[in-house]
Amino acid sequence: MTFLELHQQDTPLLIGNVWDASSANIVSRLGFSAVGTSSAAIAYTLGYEDGENMPFNELLFMVERISRVVCVPLTVDLEAGYGETADDIAANILQLAKLGVVGINLEDSNIIDGKRTLRDAADFALTLSSIRSALNHANIDMFINARADAFIMKTDDALAQTLDRATRYEAAGASGLFVPYLRAEQDIAAVVAHTALPVNVLCVPELPDFATLASCGVKRISMGDFAYEKLQRELHASLKTVLDDGAFSSLFMPT
């Protein structure tokens, strides 16, 4: 089944989000149908803050290592594209395609001086259109998951903004619509009804269960960096126990 076909099932596609070859190995062994990178988790693993603070060649290195251990479709969180222009971003995507990557996330916000800012919708749609044209010219079939960040930004008109952006991004050649922090059932249903694009939601504490999301028409669910963050908390607690006990016995207790 192709990556696009995985977005056309009655049951939403659950993406196993990873940050290195080890986590990708676990996700692969568990039988996830697709693997996606978490930009934040990769950045933290390499000692960077999230928000395109790591060099693109370091992201490429991590993706190459991950691609070696997965045999299912691999999609990469490309954040805002790691480029100043649509041509720069398209060139980055072409490098990912050479590694076997079949999908990317591209967000319509930027982090500048530590502050996230929502891009103009028309400008981002033009960028998407230019990227799609460049990929078509290179004969690259890439799933472009356009991320609409109005809910992340907590704008007063987040739903209306998202619906407008969905229309623009669909017309510009996006393959899917990713709306992080979309979590209320009525809002999810409104977005799904508004666009022909498969809608992707993100793991957040208030997100409905998978069956409810399926009934709302959601086609893809992502974990982001939440699995990574949970493991970091567990590692912290485990190593603190070693310090407190003055022994390693806790490391060998069954889980």
Buried (B, 14 or more C-beta within 10 A) or exposed (E): EEBBEBBEBEEBBBBBBBBBBEBBBBBBEEEBBBBBBBBBBBBBBBEBEBBBEBEBEEBBBBBBBBBEBBEBBBBBBBBBBBBEEBEBBBBBBBBBBEBBBBBBBBBBBBBEEEEEEBBEBEEBBBBBBBBBBBBEEEEBEBBBBBBBBBBBBEBEEBBEBBBBBBBBBBEBBBBBBBBBBBBEEEBBBBBBEBBEBBBBBBBEEEBBEEEEBBEBBBBBBBBBBBBBBEEBEEEEEEEEBEEEEEEEEBEEEEE
